[in-house]
Amino acid sequence: MSGTQQNRHSVRGRIVDALRCRAGLVVVITAVTARTILLTAGLLMLWAAVPTVFGATVTTVQSGSMEPAIRVGDVVTAVTVDPGHLTEGRVALVAAPDRPERRVLHRIVDVEHGAVTLRGDANPQPDAQPVPVEHVVGVGVLRVPWIGLPGTWVRTGAVPELVVLVLALGVLLRASTSDRNLRRGMEPCVACGAPSSGDLHRAQQADRARRHLALPTAAAVLVGALVIGTGVSASFTAGVSTAADLDTARFPCMRETVGSPLLAYGFGEPDGTDIDDVTGGGAEGSLFNAVRVDASCAGNPYIHLDGTTGAVYATKRFSAPQQFTIQAWFRAEKPQGKVMGFSSAAFGGSGSFDRHMYVGADGRLVFGVTNGSARVIQSTARVDDRQWHHAVGVMGSGGMQLWVDGVLQGQNTNARAAAYNGYWRVGLESLYGWPNRPVTHYFDGDIDSVAVWHTALDQSAIHSLWEHGR
């Protein structure tokens, strides 16, 4: 063979080895991803089940009466509290008055004469019968989403979903071990070299051991999901000393809302900079130089912005909606700053910004969008009076409306706004070029119960939000 032919064969061999190594990398990435998914599922089940060790009650949600805050398949942990700490706004697990063996997870809307009145967030009316406080099993302190779905599918006979689950577990299990030869040197890349006979023997032994453990591991994941889904529970004997003990970042004060909001911040987390999107839609927020004012759910926790640096930034990007409703409760200290709005950038300055409500230089609330130019509606009275106000801005096919404290402030026929992608913000964004522009874009005061719908709410829904309160 000539030197040229040998070189060609050498180059071809290196190319084959390189492709083989790249294929090995794909196998490793696939296997690591599968193991991560299985481990995450296992840890979620463990996180859902561990509270029973400490005497809490764990139950799986079987209906959609508490959506969007709590969904079918969510696993909720409840702990007992003293009757004096059963306050409005808490999510309570109770024994149903007509069927004591049945558990109901609804929100407390009234406490009177030794009984609590409940209502599911998705239900138009309160439950028919008040529940005596002695029938309250506990109040919710922890929610693990979706992990109870397999048990729910078993209970309801959802065969297609169960088949898909078993097949998915099988695929994940197979994928999780697909890199075993590469990890043990039984299938080397060009840079690895061939394994010695001793290494190969040890690798084969380890591989057999892993295969012996693989099936029990997958079975544990499946059985764990089914057991949790059936509503694991245990009696709880220790009381909670104060309502503040229940203010955990894992189970925020999920206030009632209407419809299906795309984003909702209740600011019920007791610490940290993370803000939970209580709709479960994944649009979590982040505090920047904002102060939490913590309280029990009945005390209505909120955030304070100092008018110079504070803001809340959402982390999920959306397409700017052409039909939408925005809501916020606010208490303004000064005539300045944006309450909430939509921006093309997640942080800092934005090239596009509208769909917002802000306190103008004259103390009136302004709601506006951009459609070639600013289209705005302004409140009839000042709102910088250090009192809580409920503000709702709506744009739909019939035009725009601004509502303050349940009263229509004004409307117009504009039904279009600028199209761009961006993020919802609270407390800050440029107002350059907008009517009644304040001296600073930073809001000074308190904000609570921020929500966004990508639909235009009607008068009845807006009145319901106002009447419910913060």
C-alpha positions in Angstrom: 0.0 0.0 0.0 1.4 3.4 -1.0 2.0 6.2 1.6 -0.9 8.1 0.1 -3.3 5.2 0.6 -2.1 4.7 4.2 -2.7 8.4 5.0 -6.2 8.1 3.5 -6.9 5.1 5.7 -5.5 6.8 8.7 -7.6 9.9 8.2 -10.7 7.8 7.6 -10.0 5.9 10.8 -9.7 9.1 12.8 -12.9 10.4 11.4 -14.7 7.2 12.4 -13.2 7.3 15.9 -14.3 11.0 16.2 -17.8 10.2 15.2 -17.9 7.3 17.6 -16.8 9.6 20.4 -19.4 12.1 19.6 -22.1 9.4 19.5 -20.8 8.4 22.9 -21.3 11.9 24.2 -24.9 11.9 23.1 -25.4 8.6 24.9 -23.9 10.0 28.1 -26.0 13.2 28.0 -29.2 11.1 27.4 -28.4 8.8 30.3 -27.6 11.7 32.7 -30.8 13.4 31.7 -32.9 10.3 32.3 -31.2 9.7 35.7 -31.9 13.3 36.7 -35.6 13.0 35.8 -35.9 9.8 37.8 -34.0 11.3 40.8 -36.1 14.4 40.7 -39.3 12.4 40.7 -38.0 10.3 43.6 -37.0 13.4 45.6 -40.4 15.1 45.0 -42.2 12.0 46.3 -39.9 11.9 49.3 -40.5 15.6 49.9 -44.3 15.0 49.8 -44.1 12.0 52.1 -41.6 13.1 54.7 -44.1 15.4 56.6 -46.0 12.3 57.7 -43.0 11.3 59.8 -43.6 14.4 61.9 -47.3 13.8 62.3 -48.7 16.0 59.5 -51.5 15.0 57.2 -50.8 14.5 53.5 -53.5 14.4 51.0 -53.8 14.4 47.2 -56.2 16.9 45.5 -58.8 15.0 43.5 -60.9 17.8 42.0 -60.4 21.2 40.4 -62.4 23.2 42.9 -59.3 25.1 44.1 -57.8 25.8 40.7 -55.7 27.6 39.6 -53.9 27.9 42.9 -54.1 24.1 43.7 -54.7 21.6 40.9 -55.7 18.0 40.5 -52.8 15.7 41.5 -51.1 18.2 43.8 -50.1 16.8 47.1 -50.8 19.1 50.1 -49.5 18.8 53.6 -51.7 20.2 56.4 -50.9 20.7 60.1 -53.2 21.4 63.0 -53.5 24.8 64.5 -55.3 26.3 67.5 -58.9 27.3 66.6 -57.9 30.9 67.2 -55.6 30.7 64.2 -58.2 29.6 61.7 -58.5 32.9 59.8 -59.9 34.0 56.5 -57.7 33.2 53.6 -56.2 30.0 55.0 -56.6 26.9 52.9 -58.1 24.3 55.3 -58.4 20.5 55.2 -61.6 19.4 56.9 -63.8 16.4 57.4 -66.9 16.9 55.2 -70.0 17.5 57.4 -72.2 15.0 55.5 -69.4 12.4 55.1 -66.8 12.6 57.9 -64.6 10.0 56.2 -64.2 12.3 53.2 -61.7 15.2 53.2 -62.3 18.6 51.6 -59.6 21.1 50.9 -61.1 24.6 50.5 -60.3 28.2 51.5 -61.8 29.7 54.7 -64.0 32.7 53.8 -65.6 33.2 57.2 -65.2 32.1 60.9 -68.2 32.5 63.1 -69.8 30.8 66.1 -67.2 28.0 66.4 -67.5 27.0 62.7 -65.7 27.9 59.4 -67.3 28.6 56.1 -65.3 27.4 53.1 -65.3 27.9 49.4 -63.2 26.5 46.6 -61.5 29.2 44.6 -63.1 27.9 41.4 -66.6 27.7 42.9 -69.0 30.6 42.6 -70.6 30.1 46.0 -69.4 29.0 49.5 -69.9 25.4 50.6 -73.4 24.6 51.7 -72.7 23.8 55.3 -70.3 25.5 57.8 -67.8 23.1 59.3 -67.3 23.0 63.1 -63.7 23.9 64.1 -63.3 20.5 65.7 -63.7 18.9 62.2 -60.8 20.9 60.8 -57.9 18.5 60.2 -55.4 21.3 59.6 -54.3 24.2 57.4 -52.1 23.8 54.3 -48.4 24.6 54.7 -46.8 22.7 51.8 -47.8 21.9 48.2 -45.9 19.5 45.9 -47.4 19.9 42.3 -48.5 16.9 40.2 -46.8 14.2 42.1 -50.1 12.6 43.1 -51.4 12.3 39.5 -50.5 8.5 39.2 -52.6 7.6 42.2 -55.5 9.8 40.9 -55.3 8.0 37.5 -55.5 4.6 39.3 -58.6 5.8 41.3 -60.4 7.2 38.3 -59.4 4.3 36.0 -57.4 6.5 33.6 -55.9 3.5 31.7 -54.3 5.5 28.8 -52.4 7.8 31.2 -51.2 4.9 33.3 -50.0 3.1 30.2 -48.1 6.2 29.1 -46.6 6.5 32.6 -45.4 2.9 32.6 -43.9 3.2 29.1 -42.2 6.5 30.1 -40.7 4.9 33.1 -39.4 2.0 31.0 -37.9 4.4 28.5 -36.3 6.5 31.3 -34.9 3.3 33.0 -33.4 2.0 29.8 -32.0 5.4 28.9 -30.5 5.9 32.4 -28.3 2.8 31.9 -27.4 3.4 28.3 -24.0 4.8 29.0 -22.9 2.0 31.3 -20.4 0.6 28.8 -18.8 4.0 28.3 -18.7 4.8 32.0 -17.0 1.4 32.8 -14.6 1.4 29.9 -16.3 -1.5 28.1 -16.8 0.7 25.0 -13.9 3.1 24.8 -13.4 6.1 22.5 -10.2 6.6 20.7 -8.7 8.6 23.5 -9.6 6.0 26.1 -7.9 2.9 24.8 -9.1 -0.6 25.2 -9.7 -1.8 28.8 -7.6 -4.5 30.4 -9.1 -7.8 31.0 -9.2 -7.1 34.8 -10.9 -3.8 34.2 -13.4 -5.4 31.9 -14.2 -8.1 34.4 -14.8 -5.6 37.2 -16.9 -3.4 34.9 -19.1 -6.4 33.9 -19.6 -7.2 37.6 -20.6 -3.6 38.4 -22.9 -3.6 35.4 -24.7 -6.7 36.6 -25.1 -5.2 40.1 -26.6 -2.0 38.6 -29.0 -4.1 36.5 -30.1 -5.9 39.6 -30.9 -2.6 41.3 -32.5 -1.0 38.3 -35.9 -2.8 38.4 -36.4 -2.3 42.1 -35.6 1.4 41.7 -38.1 1.9 38.9 -40.7 -0.1 40.9 -40.1 2.1 44.0 -40.7 5.3 41.9 -43.9 3.9 40.5 -45.2 2.5 43.8 -44.3 5.7 45.6 -46.2 7.7 43.1 -49.3 5.5 43.5 -49.2 5.4 47.3 -48.8 9.2 47.6 -51.6 9.6 45.1 -54.0 7.6 47.3 -53.8 10.2 50.1 -51.2 9.1 52.7 -52.1 10.6 56.1 -51.3 10.4 59.8 -52.7 12.0 62.9 -51.1 15.2 64.0 -50.9 15.8 67.7 -48.7 18.9 68.2 -50.2 22.3 67.8 -48.7 25.4 66.2 -48.1 28.2 68.7 -48.6 31.2 66.4 -50.0 32.0 63.1 -46.7 33.3 62.0 -45.3 29.7 62.2 -47.3 28.9 59.2 -45.9 31.6 56.9 -43.6 29.4 54.8 -42.3 30.1 51.3 -43.5 26.6 50.3 -47.2 27.4 50.8 -47.9 31.1 50.3 -51.2 32.8 51.0 -53.0 31.9 47.8 -55.7 34.5 47.7 -58.9 33.9 45.8 -59.1 35.2 42.3 -61.5 34.8 39.3 -61.1 33.3 35.9 -57.7 31.8 35.0 -55.0 34.4 35.5 -51.8 34.0 33.5 -49.7 35.3 36.4 -50.5 36.1 40.1 -48.3 37.3 42.9 -49.7 37.3 46.5 -46.4 38.2 48.2 -47.1 35.7 51.0 -43.6 34.3 51.1 -41.9 35.2 54.5 -38.4 35.8 53.2 -36.0 35.7 50.3 -36.2 37.5 47.0 -38.2 34.8 45.1 -41.9 35.5 44.4 -44.2 32.6 43.7 -46.6 32.7 40.8 -49.5 31.1 42.6 -51.2 30.2 39.3 -48.7 27.4 38.9 -47.8 28.8 35.4 -44.1 29.2 36.2 -44.0 33.0 35.9 -42.1 33.4 39.1 -40.8 36.9 40.1 -37.8 38.3 41.8 -37.6 41.2 44.3 -35.1 43.9 43.8 -34.5 46.2 46.8 -38.1 45.7 47.9 -39.1 45.1 51.6 -41.5 42.3 52.5 -44.1 43.2 55.1 -44.8 39.7 56.5 -48.0 38.6 58.2 -50.4 35.7 58.4 -52.7 35.3 55.5 -55.4 37.1 57.5 -53.0 40.0 58.0 -52.4 40.3 54.2 -48.7 40.3 53.6 -47.5 42.7 50.9 -44.3 44.4 49.7 -43.1 48.0 50.2 -41.2 49.9 47.5 -39.1 52.9 48.6 -39.6 55.1 45.5 -35.9 55.0 44.6 -34.7 51.5 43.8 -37.4 48.9 44.5 -39.1 46.7 41.9 -40.3 43.2 41.1 -39.2 41.5 37.9 -41.0 38.5 36.3 -38.8 35.8 34.9 -41.1 34.4 32.2 -41.3 36.0 28.7 -44.7 36.5 27.0 -46.0 37.9 23.8 -47.7 41.2 24.4 -51.4 40.4 24.6 -54.1 42.2 22.5 -56.7 41.4 25.1 -55.8 41.5 28.7 -56.7 42.5 32.3 -54.2 43.7 34.9 -54.9 44.1 38.6 -53.1 45.4 41.6 -53.8 46.6 45.1 -51.6 49.6 46.0 -51.1 52.3 48.6 -49.3 55.3 47.2 -47.2 57.5 49.4 -46.3 60.0 46.7 -47.5 61.0 43.2 -44.9 58.9 41.3 -44.1 55.7 39.7 -45.4 52.7 37.9 -47.6 50.3 39.7 -47.2 47.5 37.1 -46.8 47.1 33.3 -45.3 45.3 30.4 -41.7 45.8 29.1 -39.5 44.4 26.3 -36.6 43.8 28.7 -36.6 41.7 31.9 -34.3 44.2 33.7 -33.0 47.7 33.2 -34.2 50.0 30.4 -36.6 48.7 27.7 -37.1 49.7 24.1 -40.8 49.1 24.4 -43.1 49.6 27.4 -46.9 49.9 27.8 -49.9 48.1 29.1 -49.3 49.8 32.4 -50.8 51.6 35.3 -48.9 54.4 37.0 -49.4 57.2 39.5 -49.2 60.5 37.6 -47.6 63.8 38.6 -51.0 65.1 39.7 -51.7 62.0 41.9 -54.2 60.4 39.5 -53.9 56.8 38.3 -53.1 56.4 34.6 -53.8 53.3 32.5 -52.4 53.2 29.0 -51.2 51.3 26.0 -49.3 52.3 22.9 -51.1 52.2 19.5 -49.0 54.5 17.3 -49.3 57.0 20.2 -50.2 56.8 23.9 -53.8 55.8 24.5 -54.6 56.5 28.2 -57.5 56.7 30.7 -57.0 58.6 34.0 -58.8 58.3 37.3 -61.2 61.0 38.3 -59.6 61.5 41.7 -56.1 61.4 43.3 -54.9 58.0 44.6 -51.8 59.2 46.5 -53.7 59.4 49.7 -51.9 56.6 51.6 -55.0 54.4 51.4 -55.3 51.0 49.8 -56.9 51.1 46.3 -57.9 48.3 44.0 -56.9 49.1 40.3 -57.9 47.1 37.2 -57.0 48.0 33.7 -58.8 46.2 30.8 -58.4 46.1 27.0 -60.6 43.9 24.9 -62.4 44.0 21.5 -64.7 46.7 22.8 -61.9 49.1 24.0 -60.2 50.0 27.2 -61.5 50.5 30.7 -59.9 51.7 34.0 -61.5 50.7 37.3 -60.6 52.0 40.8 -62.2 50.5 43.9 -64.9 48.8 41.9 -65.9 52.1 40.1 -65.4 52.6 36.3 -63.2 55.7 35.9 -63.3 56.0 32.1 -63.2 54.0 28.9 -62.4 54.4 25.2 -62.7 52.5 22.0 -59.0 51.6 21.5 -58.6 47.9 21.0 -55.1 47.5 19.8 -51.6 47.9 21.3 -48.0 47.6 20.1 -46.9 44.0 19.4 -43.6 42.8 21.0 -42.4 40.2 23.4 -41.5 41.0 27.0 -42.0 40.7 30.7 -44.4 41.9 33.3 -42.9 44.2 35.9 -44.1 45.7 39.2 -42.9 49.1 40.6 -40.6 50.4 37.9 -40.3 51.1 34.2 -39.6 54.2 32.1 -42.5 56.6 31.5 -40.7 58.8 29.1 -43.2 60.5 26.7 -46.3 59.4 28.6 -49.1 61.8 29.7 -49.1 63.1 33.3 -45.5 61.8 33.6 -44.3 61.8 37.3 -40.8 63.1 38.3 -39.6 59.5 38.8 -40.6 56.1 37.4 -40.2 54.4 40.8 -43.3 53.6 42.8 -43.3 54.8 46.4 -45.7 52.8 48.6 -47.1 49.3 49.1 -48.3 46.8 46.5 -50.2 43.5 46.9 -52.2 40.9 44.9 -50.8 41.6 41.4 -52.4 39.5 38.6 -52.6 39.4 34.8 -55.2 37.8 32.6 -54.8 37.4 28.8 -58.6 38.0 28.5 -60.8 41.0 29.1 -62.7 40.5 32.4 -66.2 41.8 32.5 -67.9 44.1 35.1 -69.1 41.2 37.2 -65.7 39.7 37.5 -64.1 43.1 38.4 -66.7 43.7 41.1 -66.0 40.2 42.5 -62.3 41.0 42.7 -63.1 44.3 44.5 -65.6 42.9 46.9 -63.3 40.0 47.9 -60.6 42.5 49.0 -56.9 42.0 49.3 
